């Protein structure tokens, strides 16, 4: 979610604008999650570390 919304880096300067950006980003993520839930296809929540993904690549 972070890479989709770009929430790691604020686009704006100033705390009020950054707070607003984070609120909009959180709302967008929640809407995407609700849509996936209502469609009967919850989002894939499995996460793996970079090292684990790398080991899978090397094994194949």
N, C-alpha and C positions, 0 to 999 in steps of 0.2 A: 503494500500500500504506500509505503513511503516513496518508492521510486515512481509510482504512478502519479502521485499528487505533487511531488517535488517538495515535500514538507521538510526535508533535511536542511534546505537553504531557503531562507525567506527571500521573497522577491522584492519586498519593500523594506524601507528603513523606518524605524520608530515602532515602539511597542504596540500602540493601538492598531496600526495597520497589520503588524505581524499576527496579533491576536485574531483579527478579522480573517486573515488568510488561513490560519489554522482552523478556525471555526468552520469556514466554507469547505476546507479540505476534509475535515471530519464528517461534515454533513454529506458530502459527495461519496465518501467511502461507505457510510451507513446506507445511503440510497442504493448503491451497487450491491451491498450485502443483502438488503431487503428484497431487491429484485431477484437475486439468485435464490433466496430462500422461498419466495412465492412461486418461482418457476420450478421448484422442486429439485434444484441442482445447487446445493450449497457450495460455496467456494472451497477450493482445496486449501486446507490449513496446514498441510505438512510442510515443515521447513527443515532444511538441512544446512549444515555449515559448508563453507567453501571447501574445507578439507575433505569432507564426505563426498561432495560432488566431484572433486578432483579424483578421489580414489575410485569412484564409479567409472569415470572416464578412462582411467588407466587400466581398469580391470576388463573393459570391453574392447 
